[in-house]
Structures are given as C-alpha cells and as structure tokens.
Amino acid sequence: MQPAGKRDNVLRVTKRRDLHPSQGAEFEALVRAAASGGDAAMETLLMRVQSTAFRFSLLVCGDPHDAEDVMQESLLKTFRHVRGIREPAGFRTWLFRTVRNFCMMKRRRRVGEPSQVLSIDAAAASADRAPIDVADAAQRPDEAALNSWLGKRLRAALASLAPADRMIVLLREMEGLSTREVAAITKMSEDNVKTRLHRSRARLRAELKEA
C-alpha cells in the first residue's frame, strides 16, 4: 500500500480539478462587459488573462523570458480584439489557442532580436482610450508562484512529458477544459487528445510513485 502522501498526489493528477466550473462564465461576463466599454471590466479581464496566460505559456514555452513575452503579447491581443470576439463564451479557448500560437512562434524565432512588444498604454492611446493599469513586473506571477500552484513534485513529473502531452494535461486536468475545447486548441482530433491524456496520466502516476 502506498503512503497517504503519495496516494494523494496520484489522485491529484487524475482529479486535480473539474477546475472552477464557473471560470468560463466569469470570463464570458468580463469579455461582454469589457467589449461594451467598461474600463473596470477590462482591467479585471487583463489581470485574469495575465495570470492564466503566464502559467500556461511557462509550461508550454518552457522558458520564463519567453513566457513573459507571450503573456504580454496575449494581453495586448486581448486588449485590441476583445470587442471583436464573436462568442464570448469561447474566450478561454481563444486565449489558450493564442498563447499556444505565440509560444510556437517563439520557438521558430530564435535568431535575431525579438520583435517589439507594444505596451498596453500605447495601444490604449492609439485607440483613444484611457490607460489600463495592470499589475507591474514585481507583482506578476513567476516561477515561484507556479511552483506553489502546481507543487514541485507534480511540476517535475509534468516536465517528463512531451510538450504536446504536457499541454493537454494542463488544459484538460488543471484548467478544466472539455476534450472538444482541448482538441480545438491543440488542433488534434478528440480521439488523439483522449489517447494522449490516458497515456500521460499513466506516465504521471509512475513518476509520482517514484518521487
């Protein structure tokens, strides 16, 4: 019989969360309010995007500096395009797909200087809107916060997975997205997502047992 601590960690992989079932509805409400011109809603939305985009990009990109850049680009894209999002209920899927695409571009763009990232304030000025205050660099989520959120042992186990499998586990088990939503983000079939998730769960259980 396994010690209780290890048994709990294995369960946490398979039942980590049906995470925040109201999270999608909360994002939807914020998107609708921000699209209607609500500055307070926009600020709250950007803060939520900042946290979500950073932890996802850090695990997908694998590099803290790339994750920071991807987070900023995701914030800017959200700010610029929130009014044009046709289906606010699908905002989280849109956001994760956006982060994934930015991470893939980062991997391909390793030569030369990084492209310039426009600030939120500059975008607001060009759009003739008041600047939006988002938490400064000292307050942003970092690796220490991510370690606390995941747990060091689980994060080490996740690192053993292939990047695509790690992304699926994060989206399905930790962010609580449906198989269909994960398939749309990763551009895989639903059957492929299910197969990879099953294989990854087994791998994570084995890694956590050995930890």
Secondary structure, 3 states (H helix, E strand, C coil): CCCHHHHHHHHHHHCCCCCCCCHHHHHHHHHHHHHCCCHHHHHHHHHHHHHHHHHHHHHHHCCHHHHHHHHHHHHHHHHHHHHHCCCHHHHHHHHHHHHHHHHHHHHHCCCCCCCCCCCHHHHHHHCCCCCCCCCCHHHCCCHHHHHHHHCHHHHHHHHCCCHHHHHHHHHHHHCCCCHHHHHHHHCCCHHHHHHHHHHHHHHHHHHHHHC
